[in-house]
Amino acid sequence: MIAYYIFSFLACCGALYVAGNWVVEGVSRIAKYLGLKEFVTAFFVMALAATLPNLFLAIMAVAGGVPELSLGDVMGGNVVDMTLAVALAAFFSKKGIDAKSRTVQASLVFTFGAAILPLVLLFDNNLSRIDGCVLLGFFFSYIFWLLSSRDRFKEIYSGHPISIGKHFDQFSKDAAKVAVGIAVLIIVAQLIVVSAKGFSMDFGVALPLVGILIIGLGNSFPEIYFGIAAARANKTKILLGDIMGAIILPGTLVLGIVALLAPIRIADFSNFAAARYFLFIAAVFFFASVRTGDKGNKREAAILLFIYIAFLITEVFAK
């Protein structure tokens, strides 16, 4: 039985690796066809698609009368994205992560705000409908800013625009490749989650521990594997577009929708205490490490990895 779980896990990891490469290659070419920056294309294609499970979970949580479940999902996921996902991408990158683009640097400020804003609004242990409007307003403000100037989202490759009409067949193939790749990333990540639950039941491992060490990690596998693939291909703008989108979208759009549908009132915040503090710490160090725009960021990656490990240890011993 153990061999079955090991084989299944390795097979899923292989599928994630292949799918991640497909999406990176496809997104890069689609950006050229559309004349869009790779950062913007990754934000709207990969990050938006990877956020769909968060949105579905949020809707199910609201329908089930437990909207705080969505809050935990978003907070835990953002900690993973800002620490483990970025750290692993930096370690696998051959030339480091280049974040000197003005669009990337300005988006970093919005990303930091999207990570911290829910914590500020939850200061009174409530996320009201007014708070939901604030979160949605923040999200649409960023989208308006990003699309309000062509310099922020348009880019000409090879000195001249590339016509989609002349390359429509290849564009269609790349679009299909990206769609299939994203679907594989999301589906396989969920299979890992299901396998983790089965492992917990079959071998008597505490489900909370498995949830922290495996399920929480499994939900972030699309960003992690996509980030590694992008880093290895030296497509750091695609990497940052995905990571920042994976932070901004759940933290503002998803939580904003949840708060509008069913305001969150938390009587006991102790279950979220560790995530609350580590989310703030992760946001600060993520902002500082990317803000430098320096390619030699292995040291910063090590710090982010240490924060993630400390978060895991704290969660395990706090249970």
C-alpha positions in Angstrom: 0.0 0.0 0.0 2.8 2.4 0.9 4.4 1.6 -2.5 1.1 2.5 -4.2 1.1 6.0 -2.5 4.7 6.6 -3.3 4.2 5.6 -7.0 1.1 7.7 -7.2 2.8 10.7 -5.7 5.8 10.4 -8.1 3.5 10.0 -11.1 1.6 13.1 -10.1 4.9 15.1 -9.7 5.9 14.0 -13.2 2.6 15.1 -14.6 2.9 18.4 -12.9 6.4 18.9 -14.2 5.4 18.2 -17.8 2.2 20.4 -17.6 4.2 23.2 -16.0 6.6 23.3 -19.0 3.7 23.2 -21.4 2.1 26.2 -19.8 5.3 28.2 -19.6 6.1 27.6 -23.3 2.5 28.4 -24.3 2.1 31.5 -22.2 5.4 32.9 -23.5 4.3 32.5 -27.2 0.8 33.7 -26.5 2.2 36.9 -25.0 4.1 37.4 -28.3 1.1 36.8 -30.5 -1.0 39.2 -28.5 1.7 41.8 -28.0 1.3 41.6 -24.2 4.0 41.6 -21.5 4.7 38.1 -20.3 4.0 39.3 -16.7 0.5 40.4 -17.7 -0.3 37.3 -19.7 0.7 35.0 -16.8 -1.4 37.1 -14.4 -4.5 36.8 -16.4 -4.1 33.3 -17.8 -2.2 31.1 -15.2 -3.0 33.0 -12.0 -6.7 33.5 -12.8 -7.1 29.8 -13.7 -5.2 28.6 -10.6 -7.5 30.8 -8.5 -10.6 29.0 -9.7 -10.2 26.2 -7.0 -10.1 28.9 -4.3 -13.2 30.5 -5.8 -15.1 27.2 -5.9 -14.0 26.4 -2.4 -15.2 29.8 -1.3 -18.7 29.3 -2.9 -19.0 25.8 -1.3 -17.9 27.2 2.1 -20.5 30.0 1.9 -23.2 27.5 0.9 -22.1 25.2 3.8 -22.3 28.1 6.3 -18.6 28.1 7.0 -17.2 31.1 5.1 -14.2 31.2 7.5 -12.9 28.0 5.7 -12.3 30.2 2.6 -10.4 32.7 4.8 -8.1 29.9 6.1 -7.5 28.6 2.5 -6.5 32.1 1.3 -4.3 32.9 4.2 -2.5 29.6 4.2 -2.1 29.6 0.4 -0.7 33.1 0.4 1.9 32.2 3.0 3.0 29.2 0.8 3.1 31.4 -2.4 5.2 34.1 -0.8 7.7 31.8 0.8 8.0 28.3 -0.5 7.0 28.9 -4.1 9.3 31.9 -4.5 12.2 30.2 -2.7 12.1 27.1 -4.8 11.8 29.1 -8.0 14.9 31.1 -7.0 16.9 28.0 -6.1 16.0 26.4 -9.5 16.7 29.6 -11.5 20.0 29.6 -13.4 20.3 33.4 -13.6 18.2 34.5 -10.7 14.8 36.3 -10.6 14.9 39.6 -12.5 12.3 41.9 -11.0 13.6 45.3 -12.3 10.6 45.9 -14.7 8.6 49.0 -13.7 5.4 47.1 -14.1 6.6 44.3 -11.8 7.9 46.8 -9.2 4.6 48.8 -9.1 2.6 45.5 -9.1 4.7 44.4 -6.1 3.2 47.3 -4.1 -0.3 46.2 -5.0 0.6 42.6 -4.1 1.9 43.6 -0.7 -1.3 45.6 -0.2 -3.5 42.6 -1.2 -1.7 40.3 1.2 -2.0 42.8 4.2 -5.4 44.4 3.6 -7.4 41.4 4.8 -5.4 41.3 8.0 -6.2 45.0 8.5 -9.9 44.6 7.8 -10.0 41.6 10.2 -8.6 43.6 13.1 -12.1 43.6 14.7 -12.4 39.8 13.9 -15.1 40.6 11.3 -15.0 40.8 7.5 -18.2 42.7 6.7 -19.9 43.4 3.4 -18.3 46.9 3.5 -15.0 45.2 3.9 -15.8 43.0 0.9 -16.5 46.1 -1.1 -13.1 47.5 0.0 -11.4 44.3 -1.1 -13.1 44.3 -4.5 -12.4 48.0 -5.0 -8.7 47.3 -4.3 -8.7 44.5 -6.9 -10.4 46.5 -9.6 -8.2 49.5 -8.9 -5.2 47.4 -9.7 -6.7 46.1 -12.9 -7.6 49.6 -13.9 -4.1 50.8 -13.2 -2.6 47.9 -15.1 -4.7 48.4 -18.2 -4.9 52.2 -18.1 -1.5 52.6 -19.9 -0.3 50.6 -22.9 3.3 50.8 -21.6 2.2 48.7 -18.6 0.7 45.8 -20.6 1.8 46.0 -24.2 5.1 44.9 -25.6 6.5 44.6 -29.1 8.7 41.5 -29.6 11.5 41.3 -32.2 11.1 44.9 -33.1 7.7 44.5 -34.8 4.2 43.2 -33.9 3.5 39.5 -34.6 0.3 38.9 -36.6 -2.1 36.3 -35.1 -3.7 35.9 -38.5 -0.5 34.6 -40.1 0.2 32.2 -37.2 -3.4 31.3 -36.2 -2.8 27.6 -36.3 0.2 27.8 -34.0 -1.7 30.3 -31.7 -4.6 27.8 -31.5 -2.2 25.0 -30.6 -0.5 27.0 -27.9 -3.8 28.2 -26.5 -5.0 24.5 -26.3 -1.7 23.5 -24.8 -2.0 26.1 -22.1 -5.6 25.1 -21.3 -4.7 21.4 -21.1 -1.6 22.2 -19.0 -3.5 24.3 -16.5 -6.3 21.7 -16.2 -3.6 19.0 -15.5 -1.9 21.2 -12.9 -5.2 21.8 -11.1 -6.6 18.2 -11.4 -3.4 16.5 -10.4 -2.9 18.8 -7.4 -6.4 17.8 -6.3 -5.5 14.1 -6.8 -2.5 14.6 -4.5 -4.9 16.1 -1.9 -7.2 13.1 -2.2 -4.3 10.7 -1.9 -3.1 12.5 1.2 -6.4 12.1 2.9 -6.4 8.3 2.0 -2.9 8.0 3.4 -4.1 9.6 6.6 -7.0 7.3 7.0 -5.1 4.1 6.1 -2.1 4.6 8.3 -3.7 6.6 11.2 -1.7 9.7 10.6 -3.4 12.8 12.1 -5.4 14.5 9.4 -4.5 18.0 10.7 -0.8 17.2 10.4 -1.4 15.8 6.9 -3.5 18.8 6.0 -0.7 21.2 7.0 2.2 19.3 5.5 0.6 17.8 2.4 -2.8 19.2 1.6 -1.9 22.8 2.1 1.2 22.2 -0.1 -0.9 20.3 -2.6 -3.3 23.2 -3.1 -0.3 25.4 -4.1 1.4 22.8 -6.3 0.2 24.6 -9.5 2.0 27.8 -8.6 5.1 25.9 -7.2 5.6 23.7 -10.3 4.7 26.4 -12.7 7.2 28.7 -10.9 10.0 26.1 -11.1 9.4 25.5 -14.8 9.4 29.3 -15.5 12.5 29.8 -13.4 14.4 27.0 -15.2 13.4 28.5 -18.5 14.6 31.9 -17.3 11.0 33.3 -17.8 11.0 35.2 -14.5 8.4 37.8 -15.6 6.0 34.9 -16.2 6.9 33.5 -12.8 6.2 36.8 -11.0 3.0 37.4 -12.9 1.7 34.0 -11.7 2.9 34.4 -8.1 1.6 38.0 -7.7 -1.7 37.1 -9.4 -2.0 34.1 -7.0 -1.7 36.5 -4.1 -3.8 39.4 -5.4 -6.7 37.4 -6.8 -7.6 35.2 -3.7 -6.8 38.0 -1.2 -9.0 40.6 -2.8 -11.4 39.1 -5.4 -12.2 35.8 -3.7 -12.4 37.1 -0.1 -14.3 40.2 -1.4 -17.0 37.9 -3.0 -17.1 35.7 0.2 -17.6 38.8 2.4 -20.4 40.1 0.2 -22.2 36.8 0.1 -21.7 35.9 3.8 -19.8 38.2 6.1 -17.2 36.4 8.2 -17.4 36.8 12.0 -14.7 34.9 14.0 -15.3 34.6 17.7 -12.0 32.8 18.3 -9.1 33.8 16.2 -6.7 31.4 17.8 -7.0 28.9 14.9 -5.8 31.6 12.6 -3.2 33.2 14.9 -0.1 31.5 13.4 -1.3 32.1 9.8 -2.1 35.7 10.6 1.4 36.5 12.0 3.3 34.5 9.4 1.3 36.0 6.6 2.4 39.4 7.7 6.0 38.3 8.1 6.0 36.5 4.7 4.5 39.6 3.0 7.2 41.9 4.4 10.1 39.6 3.4 8.6 38.9 0.0 8.2 42.6 -0.6 11.8 43.3 0.5 13.4 40.5 -1.5 11.6 41.3 -4.8 11.9 45.1 -4.3 15.6 45.0 -4.7 15.2 43.6 -8.3 18.5 41.9 -7.7 19.2 38.7 -9.5 21.5 37.3 -6.8 18.7 36.4 -4.4 19.6 33.0 -3.1 20.1 34.4 0.4 16.6 36.0 0.3 15.2 32.7 -1.0 16.8 30.9 2.0 15.1 33.4 4.4 11.7 32.8 2.7 12.2 29.0 3.0 13.1 29.4 6.7 9.9 31.4 7.2 7.8 28.6 5.6 9.5 25.9 7.7 8.9 28.0 10.9 5.3 28.4 9.9 4.9 24.6 9.5 6.6 23.9 12.9 4.4 26.5 14.6 1.2 25.1 13.1 2.2 21.5 14.0 3.0 22.3 17.7 0.0 24.7 18.0 -2.5 21.9 17.3 
